[in-house]
Amino acid sequence: MRRFPLHTLLLMLVALLAFARLYYVSHQAPPAPAPGKAPGTKQPVKITPPDLGPAACRGLDAVLGDLLQSDGGTGGDAGTAWSDAHRQLGDCPTPPAAACARGPALASRAPLTAKDGLPRELLATLCERCAPADNPCGQAVTQALREAARRGNPPLQEASWSLEHAGPALGAACQELARQAVGPAAMTGAEVEPQLLALTEALAPTCVKTEQLPPALLNAAAVQQARRAPMLATLNTAGTVETKPIKPDQPTGPGDAFRAFDRDELSGVKLPMADAGTGTDGALRLGYAPSLKYVVSFQVRATGPGSLRAHVRAPDGVGHTEPGGKGFFVDPTVCRFQGTGRWEICKPAVPLLDVDAVSVLPERPGVELKELEIIGAR
């Protein structure tokens, strides 16, 4: 009998094992298909649908659309439909943008003078729940400000109602009021339309009451506009503090500027005319560091006419840009002096707040500032 070498036997054994494994894999039964699925059907990829919020939110736009297409009555079925829509809105914490976009149509359907209060109540709830970017009341305030700036006459009562019911958009609406109206009203040389001032007087109380309008900016506008918008001065809530004359920390201008603060009425400083394009610093700038938190009056003794402007801090995007882009400020004219050589006292209707500097601007060459006292508190 012929004998195979040992290594040949080992090779044959390995080949046999490989064949057996191949046979097992190729003859294994496929997994049973899921119930209702044909053999060989791939399992579908499971996609999680987006969260559409409560059911009340998903159907709200359609409900409002149906209401606005109806005749708008409140008797019988119509009144029930408005009430049902109001209840559905109550179950929707944040209405979708499409539903919020129905706000202007609701406002036109529900004027403030209408006897039917159901559409107006629905609009109020919609405004108080819509996100700031979609809020119809916030958008109505912005539109009214733009219309007034173009010499239009937006209804003041409607704009005030919209601001009061702006809900989450109240802060943004008050910022628009500051940027488009109060800020320009607090700047020397800015032309503010009477319609915009009237709208400012109508809207400002709500922003002041909710602490959404900086008091320093409001008081600066009240001083600059004076008789053009007298109601702004009544909104001041700053308490009284102890005041005194405060010398400037950083006078900028002629080298002998100190003579205007040495309490010697015989000495003084000649004020050169500011060059064109130099901005609001004028011939003499009196800087304060830290700023004056409270300024109540100015006492001037000069030979020749001129004016004083305050440099008041403002929110971002309001007024002039600070040199170097480090902030914003407004520059109301706080005093106009005739320059008779005697003491002249300027007392603004309301205190000025957050004053970083005061600029002196002569109205003609040869004006001499004998003495200047700024009464305030740090």
C-alpha positions as CSV (number, residue, x, y, z in Angstrom):
1,M,0.0,0.0,0.0
2,R,1.3,3.4,-1.0
3,R,1.9,5.9,1.7
4,F,1.4,9.7,1.2
5,P,3.8,12.1,2.8
6,L,2.6,13.8,6.0
7,H,2.6,17.3,4.4
8,T,0.4,16.1,1.6
9,L,-2.2,14.8,4.0
10,L,-2.3,18.1,5.9
11,L,-2.9,20.0,2.6
12,M,-5.7,17.7,1.7
13,L,-7.3,18.2,5.2
14,V,-7.2,22.0,4.9
15,A,-8.8,21.8,1.4
16,L,-11.6,19.6,2.8
17,L,-12.3,22.1,5.6
18,A,-12.5,25.0,3.2
19,F,-14.9,23.2,1.0
20,A,-17.1,22.3,3.9
21,R,-17.3,26.0,5.1
22,L,-18.1,27.2,1.6
23,Y,-20.9,24.6,1.2
24,Y,-22.4,25.7,4.6
25,V,-22.5,29.4,3.8
26,S,-24.0,28.9,0.3
27,H,-26.8,26.6,1.5
28,Q,-27.8,28.6,4.5
29,A,-31.6,29.6,4.5
30,P,-32.4,33.3,4.1
31,P,-34.2,35.1,7.0
32,A,-37.9,35.0,7.0
33,P,-39.5,38.2,5.6
34,A,-41.5,40.4,7.9
35,P,-45.2,39.9,7.9
36,G,-46.8,41.4,4.8
37,K,-43.5,41.8,3.1
38,A,-42.4,39.9,0.0
39,P,-39.2,37.8,0.1
40,G,-36.2,39.9,-0.8
41,T,-37.8,43.2,0.1
42,K,-35.4,45.6,1.8
43,Q,-36.4,47.2,5.1
44,P,-37.4,50.8,4.5
45,V,-35.3,53.6,6.1
46,K,-37.2,55.0,9.1
47,I,-37.5,58.8,8.9
48,T,-38.5,60.8,11.9
49,P,-41.0,63.5,10.9
50,P,-40.3,67.0,12.2
51,D,-42.0,68.1,15.3
52,L,-44.9,70.3,14.2
53,G,-45.9,71.3,17.7
54,P,-49.3,70.9,19.2
55,A,-52.2,70.1,16.9
56,A,-53.7,73.5,17.6
57,C,-50.7,75.2,16.0
58,R,-50.7,73.0,12.9
59,G,-54.2,73.9,11.9
60,L,-54.3,77.5,13.1
61,D,-53.4,79.1,9.8
62,A,-56.2,77.4,8.0
63,V,-58.7,78.3,10.7
64,L,-57.7,82.0,10.5
65,G,-57.9,81.9,6.8
66,D,-61.4,80.6,6.8
67,L,-62.4,83.2,9.3
68,L,-61.0,86.0,7.2
69,Q,-62.8,84.8,4.2
70,S,-66.2,84.8,6.0
71,D,-68.4,87.8,6.3
72,G,-67.0,88.6,9.7
73,G,-70.2,88.7,11.6
74,T,-70.5,87.7,15.3
75,G,-74.0,86.5,15.5
76,G,-74.8,82.8,15.8
77,D,-72.3,80.5,14.0
78,A,-69.9,83.4,13.1
79,G,-69.5,84.4,16.8
80,T,-68.9,80.8,17.7
81,A,-66.3,80.4,15.0
82,W,-64.3,83.4,16.3
83,S,-64.6,82.0,19.9
84,D,-63.4,78.6,18.8
85,A,-60.5,80.1,16.9
86,H,-59.5,82.0,20.1
87,R,-59.6,78.8,22.1
88,Q,-57.5,77.0,19.6
89,L,-55.0,79.9,19.6
90,G,-54.9,79.6,23.4
91,D,-53.7,76.0,23.0
92,C,-50.8,77.1,20.7
93,P,-47.9,78.5,22.7
94,T,-46.0,79.8,19.6
95,P,-48.1,80.2,16.4
96,P,-46.4,79.4,13.1
97,A,-45.2,82.2,10.9
98,A,-48.0,81.7,8.4
99,A,-50.6,82.2,11.1
100,C,-48.8,85.3,12.4
101,A,-48.8,86.7,8.9
102,R,-52.6,86.9,9.2
103,G,-52.2,89.8,11.7
104,P,-52.6,92.7,9.3
105,A,-55.8,91.3,7.8
106,L,-57.1,90.8,11.3
107,A,-56.2,94.4,12.2
108,S,-58.1,95.7,9.1
109,R,-61.1,93.5,10.0
110,A,-61.1,94.7,13.7
111,P,-60.5,98.4,14.0
112,L,-60.3,99.8,17.5
113,T,-63.6,101.6,17.1
114,A,-65.5,98.4,16.1
115,K,-68.3,97.2,18.3
116,D,-67.3,93.6,17.7
117,G,-64.5,92.8,20.1
118,L,-63.8,89.2,19.1
119,P,-61.5,89.8,16.1
120,R,-59.5,92.4,18.2
121,E,-59.2,90.0,21.1
122,L,-57.9,87.3,18.7
123,L,-55.4,89.7,17.3
124,A,-54.2,90.7,20.8
125,T,-53.6,87.0,21.7
126,L,-51.9,86.4,18.4
127,C,-49.5,89.3,18.9
128,E,-48.7,88.3,22.5
129,R,-47.7,84.8,21.3
130,C,-46.0,85.3,18.0
131,A,-42.1,85.2,17.9
132,P,-40.4,88.6,17.5
133,A,-39.5,88.0,13.9
134,D,-43.1,87.2,12.9
135,N,-44.9,89.4,15.3
136,P,-47.6,91.4,13.6
137,C,-47.9,94.1,16.3
138,G,-44.1,94.7,16.3
139,Q,-44.2,94.9,12.5
140,A,-47.1,97.4,12.7
141,V,-45.0,99.7,15.0
142,T,-42.0,99.6,12.7
143,Q,-44.3,100.4,9.7
144,A,-45.9,103.3,11.6
145,L,-42.4,104.8,12.4
146,R,-41.4,104.5,8.7
147,E,-44.6,106.1,7.5
148,A,-44.3,109.0,10.0
149,A,-40.7,109.6,8.9
150,R,-42.0,110.0,5.3
151,R,-44.4,112.7,6.5
152,G,-47.3,110.2,6.6
153,N,-49.9,110.2,9.3
154,P,-50.2,106.7,10.8
155,P,-53.1,106.3,13.3
156,L,-51.5,107.1,16.7
157,Q,-54.0,105.1,18.8
158,E,-53.5,102.0,16.6
159,A,-49.7,102.2,16.8
160,S,-49.9,102.6,20.6
161,W,-52.2,99.6,20.9
162,S,-49.8,97.5,18.8
163,L,-46.9,98.4,21.0
164,E,-48.8,97.6,24.2
165,H,-49.6,94.1,22.8
166,A,-46.3,93.4,21.0
167,G,-45.5,90.7,23.6
168,P,-42.1,89.1,22.8
169,A,-41.5,91.8,20.2
170,L,-41.8,94.7,22.6
171,G,-38.1,95.1,23.2
172,A,-37.3,95.1,19.4
173,A,-40.1,97.6,18.8
174,C,-38.7,100.0,21.4
175,Q,-35.3,99.6,19.9
176,E,-36.8,100.7,16.6
177,L,-38.4,103.7,18.3
178,A,-35.0,104.7,19.7
179,R,-33.2,104.2,16.4
180,Q,-35.7,105.8,14.1
181,A,-37.2,108.5,16.3
182,V,-35.8,109.2,19.8
183,G,-32.2,109.1,18.6
184,P,-32.6,111.6,15.8
185,A,-34.7,113.8,18.1
186,A,-31.7,114.0,20.5
187,M,-29.2,115.2,17.8
188,T,-28.4,118.8,16.9
189,G,-29.1,119.4,13.2
190,A,-31.2,116.4,12.6
191,E,-34.5,117.2,10.9
192,V,-37.4,115.3,12.6
193,E,-40.8,115.5,11.0
194,P,-43.7,116.7,13.3
195,Q,-45.6,113.4,12.5
196,L,-42.6,111.4,13.8
197,L,-42.4,113.5,17.0
198,A,-46.2,113.1,17.6
199,L,-45.8,109.3,17.2
200,T,-42.8,109.3,19.5
201,E,-44.8,111.0,22.2
202,A,-47.5,108.4,21.8
203,L,-45.2,105.4,21.9
204,A,-42.5,106.5,24.4
205,P,-44.6,106.1,27.6
206,T,-45.0,102.3,27.0
207,C,-41.3,101.9,26.4
208,V,-40.4,103.9,29.5
209,K,-42.9,102.0,31.7
210,T,-41.4,98.7,30.6
211,E,-37.8,100.1,30.9
212,Q,-37.1,99.5,27.2
213,L,-36.0,103.0,26.5
214,P,-32.7,104.4,28.0
215,P,-33.5,107.4,30.2
216,A,-30.3,109.3,29.0
217,L,-31.5,109.1,25.4
218,L,-35.0,110.1,26.3
219,N,-33.9,113.2,28.3
220,A,-31.5,114.2,25.6
221,A,-34.4,114.2,23.1
222,A,-36.6,116.1,25.5
223,V,-33.9,118.8,25.9
224,Q,-33.2,119.1,22.1
225,Q,-36.9,119.2,21.1
226,A,-38.1,121.3,24.0
227,R,-41.4,122.9,22.9
228,R,-41.8,120.7,19.8
229,A,-42.4,117.6,21.9
230,P,-43.1,118.8,25.5
231,M,-44.6,115.5,26.6
232,L,-41.2,113.9,26.5
233,A,-40.0,116.0,29.4
234,T,-42.9,114.6,31.6
235,L,-41.6,111.1,31.3
236,N,-38.4,111.8,33.3
237,T,-38.2,109.6,36.4
238,A,-34.7,110.6,37.6
239,G,-34.6,111.5,41.3
240,T,-32.9,114.6,42.7
241,V,-29.3,114.4,43.7
242,E,-26.8,116.8,45.3
243,T,-25.1,118.8,42.6
244,K,-22.2,121.3,42.4
245,P,-19.9,122.9,39.7
246,I,-17.6,120.3,38.3
247,K,-14.4,121.2,36.4
248,P,-13.6,119.2,33.2
249,D,-11.1,116.4,33.4
250,Q,-9.9,116.6,29.8
251,P,-10.3,120.0,28.1
252,T,-9.3,120.0,24.5
253,G,-8.8,123.1,22.4
254,P,-6.8,126.3,23.0
255,G,-3.8,126.0,25.3
256,D,-5.2,128.6,27.7
257,A,-8.6,126.8,28.0
258,F,-8.1,126.6,31.8
259,R,-8.8,130.4,32.0
260,A,-12.5,129.6,31.5
261,F,-12.6,127.6,34.7
262,D,-10.3,129.6,37.0
263,R,-13.2,131.5,38.7
264,D,-11.7,134.7,37.5
265,E,-14.3,136.6,35.5
266,L,-11.7,139.0,34.1
267,S,-9.7,136.3,32.4
268,G,-10.9,134.2,29.5
269,V,-10.1,132.2,26.4
270,K,-10.6,133.3,22.8
271,L,-12.6,130.6,20.9
272,P,-11.5,129.9,17.3
273,M,-14.1,128.9,14.8
274,A,-14.3,125.2,14.3
275,D,-13.0,124.0,10.9
276,A,-15.6,122.7,8.5
277,G,-16.0,118.9,8.8
278,T,-14.6,118.7,12.4
279,G,-17.8,117.2,13.7
280,T,-19.4,118.1,17.0
281,D,-16.3,118.9,19.1
282,G,-16.5,122.6,18.4
283,A,-13.8,125.1,19.4
284,L,-13.5,123.7,23.0
285,R,-14.3,120.3,24.2
286,L,-14.7,119.6,27.9
287,G,-14.3,115.9,28.7
288,Y,-15.3,114.1,31.9
289,A,-13.9,110.7,33.0
290,P,-15.9,109.1,34.6
291,S,-18.9,110.7,32.9
292,L,-21.3,113.0,34.7
293,K,-24.3,111.0,35.7
294,Y,-26.4,114.0,36.3
295,V,-26.2,117.6,34.8
296,V,-28.9,120.2,35.8
297,S,-27.6,123.5,34.5
298,F,-25.0,125.6,32.8
299,Q,-23.7,129.1,33.7
300,V,-21.9,131.0,31.0
301,R,-20.2,134.4,30.9
302,A,-18.9,135.3,27.4
303,T,-18.5,138.2,25.0
304,G,-20.2,137.0,21.8
305,P,-22.9,134.4,21.0
306,G,-22.5,130.7,20.9
307,S,-23.9,127.4,22.1
308,L,-23.2,124.3,24.2
309,R,-23.7,120.7,23.1
310,A,-23.7,117.7,25.4
311,H,-22.1,114.4,24.4
312,V,-24.5,111.8,25.7
313,R,-24.0,108.0,25.5
314,A,-26.5,106.2,23.2
315,P,-27.4,102.5,22.5
316,D,-25.6,100.7,19.7
317,G,-26.7,101.9,16.3
318,V,-28.3,105.2,17.6
319,G,-26.8,108.6,16.8
320,H,-23.2,109.4,15.9
321,T,-20.4,106.9,15.9
322,E,-17.6,107.4,18.4
323,P,-14.1,107.9,17.0
324,G,-12.6,104.5,16.4
325,G,-16.1,102.9,16.4
326,K,-16.1,102.4,20.2
327,G,-19.7,103.3,20.7
328,F,-22.5,105.8,19.9
329,F,-23.6,109.2,21.2
330,V,-26.1,111.9,20.6
331,D,-25.4,115.7,20.9
332,P,-28.3,117.8,22.0
333,T,-27.8,121.6,22.1
334,V,-28.3,122.3,25.8
335,C,-27.6,126.1,25.9
336,R,-27.6,129.1,23.6
337,F,-25.9,132.1,25.1
338,Q,-26.0,135.7,23.7
339,G,-22.6,136.7,25.1
340,T,-23.5,140.0,26.7
341,G,-20.5,139.8,29.1
342,R,-22.9,139.0,32.0
343,W,-23.7,135.7,33.6
344,E,-26.3,133.7,31.6
345,I,-28.0,130.6,33.1
346,C,-29.3,127.7,31.0
347,K,-31.4,125.2,32.8
348,P,-32.7,122.3,30.6
349,A,-36.3,121.1,31.2
350,V,-34.9,117.8,32.5
351,P,-31.5,116.7,33.8
352,L,-29.0,115.3,31.3
353,L,-27.7,111.8,32.1
354,D,-24.5,110.0,31.2
355,V,-22.7,113.1,29.8
356,D,-19.2,112.3,28.6
357,A,-18.3,115.8,27.4
358,V,-19.6,119.3,26.6
359,S,-18.6,121.2,23.5
360,V,-18.5,125.0,23.2
361,L,-19.3,126.4,19.7
362,P,-19.0,130.1,18.9
363,E,-21.3,131.6,16.3
364,R,-18.8,134.1,15.0
365,P,-15.1,134.8,15.2
366,G,-13.7,136.7,18.2
367,V,-16.0,135.2,20.9
368,E,-14.3,135.1,24.2
369,L,-15.4,132.6,26.9
370,K,-14.8,134.3,30.2
371,E,-16.2,131.7,32.6
372,L,-18.2,128.4,32.3
373,E,-19.7,126.4,35.2
374,I,-21.3,123.0,34.6
375,I,-23.5,122.0,37.5
376,G,-24.0,118.3,38.0
377,A,-22.9,115.2,39.9
378,R,-20.8,112.1,39.0
